[in-house]
């Protein structure tokens, strides 16, 4: 994930300028970085995701704020402002699942589905 974050920052502009801002403690000038959430499983594409307010066993599944035929968007900042956490359940082609608890500074998640019906979920 670290390599992807660095590449995302490089692709978004001045990587060295971003490092200078961080060294001074100024994070306002550094662009938000989106990172893939679900672990990659060889030969098992990601097929579905569920986003939960809290732990999955509490069964508080969040409905996307925006949805289309090939994408969905969840706004999450209000959950962290209320002192709660967000968990993503990643569901793979073989039926296996993986639960990922998101960091407290996550404001939203987006997923897109490609032509092979494989999806990618990114959050920032």
Buried (B, 14 or more C-beta within 10 A) or exposed (E): EEEEEEEBBEEBEBBEEBEEBEEEEEEEEBEEBBBBBBEEBEEEBBBBBBBBBBEBEEEBEBEBEEEEEEEBEBEBEEBBEEEBBBBBBBBBBEEEEBBBEBEEEBEBBBBEBEEEEEBBBBBB
